[in-house]
Amino acid sequence: MDPFQMVVIIVVVVSVTKAWRDHMRFKEMRANDRASDVEFQRVTDEVARLKERVRVLEKIVTDGDQHLREEISRLA
């Protein structure tokens, strides 16, 4: 094997190894992005649920006593 062929083989091996490593990193980043999307959706849903609870509490606090009694009676 002459030196030129050896250099070409080394360059090809290094290039393929780097491409494979980059591909694996990209796959890992995509998996992390999907996990982040799921977590973001979970947090968004929880925030919406908490906003609704705050709305209900504000309504209870600001409404008159009569309306509050009616609401409690309906729940019981």
C-alpha positions, 0 to 999 in steps of 0.5 A: 500500500503506498502512502497516498492510499494510506492517507486517503483511507485515514481521511475516509475513516475519520470523515465517516466516524465524525459523520456517524458521531454527529448523527448520533448527537442529532438523534439524541437532541431530537429525543430531548426536544420531544421530551421537552415538548411533552413537559411543556404541554404538561406545564401548559395544561397545569397552568390553564387548570390553575388559572381556572381555579383562580377564576373560580376563587375570585368569583367566590370572593367577589360575589355576594353572600347569597350567591355563595350560599346558593353555590355551596347548596348546589355542591352539597 
